[in-house]
Amino acid sequence: MSLGGQVELVKDGKPYVMFGDGKLCTCKPISEEDLASFIADCISCEDKINKILPIGGPGKALTPLEQGELLFKLLGKEPKFLKVPIGMMDFVIGILDFLVKFFFSLGDAAEFRKIGRYYAAE
């Protein structure tokens, strides 16, 4: 789940959801405004067209655990985490990969789960 999606949940008193121990990956959260500006620059600046460029917000990369701790601190709430085993995603992906052989309409769902699994752990 994206950091943006977690904010409202935590505001409503729900736990911050993460995979594994919350230390499987890191990222540099970026605001929608900064992301839009970056994308516009990639379209309009010759030196950025068709290039692989680093993107992220300011500061060091944060683990999901660090992001959650920071969010609870900013909201003045007691930290409450839900740690989902990464193997749970592998299990669901396995089931969908099997079912897609019979129900082709599940193909997109299976692929989206694989993408989600990648970003949860890489």
N, C-alpha and C positions, 0 to 999 in steps of 0.2 A: 504494500500500500504506500502511496506517495506521502511525503511529509504534509503536503497541502490537504490531503484527505484526512489526515490524522488530527488536524487542529480542531475542527468542529467536534469530533468524537471526544477528545480530551476535555474540551470546554464543557461538554455535556456530562462529564464525570465518568466516561468510559475509559478503558485501558488503552495505552499506546501499544499497538500490535507490531511485533517484529518476528523475524525468523531466526531460529537457532538461539544463540546467546546474545544476539544483537550486535555481534562484532565480526560477522562474516564478510562485510563489505564496508566501503566508505564512499561518501559523495560530498560534493560541495553544493548545498542547496542554493538555488538562484531564484530571484523574484521573477514573476511573469513579465514585468516591465523590462528588466534587464535582459531576459531571454528574447523578448520581441526585438529589442534594439540590436542584439547580437545577430539574430536571423536577418534583420533588415540590412545590416552591414555586410553580411555574407552574400547578399544578392546584389548590393550596389557597389561594393569595393572590389576592384579588379584583383587585388592581391589576396582576396579571400575566396574567390570563386573556385569551386571544384577542389578545395583543400580539406584536409583533415585537421581540424582546429580544436584545441582544448577549450572547454567551457565549464564554468562553474561560478558560484558566488565567491565573495571575499573570504579570506581566512583559510584555515586548514580544513582538510577533508574530515568529515564527521561520520562515525558509525551510527547506525540506527539507535543504538542504546544512548549515545551522546546526544543525538537529536531529541530523543524522548526526554532525557533528563533536562535539557535546556528548555524544552517546551513546557514541562511541568513547572520549572522555576519561573519562567516568564509569566505563566498564568497564575502563579501563587497556589498551586495545587500539590497535594501529596502524590508522589510518583506511584503509578499503578501500571504494571506491564503485563502483556499477554505474549508469552514466548511460544511460538508455534514451531514444532520440530520441522526442519527442512525436509525430512523424509516424508512428511505429510504431502508435500507438493509432489514429490517423486511418485508416491502412491496414486494420487489423483491423475497424474500424467500417464502412468501405466494403464490405469483403467480406461482413460479416454483413448489412448493409442489402440487398445484392444477393441473398444466399441466403434471406433471410426471405420473399422473394417466392414462393419455391418450397417452403420448409420453415418453416411458420408457427411451429413450436415453438422456433425460434431468436429469436423476437421479444424475449423477456425478456433473453436474452444480449446482443442488440444494444443494448437500452436501458440495461442495466447498464454496458456499455462506454462509452456516451455520458456517463453520470453520472460514471464514473471519470475519463474524459477531462476533464470540466469541473473536477472537484476537483483534478486533477493540474496544471492550468494557470491556474485563476482565483483 
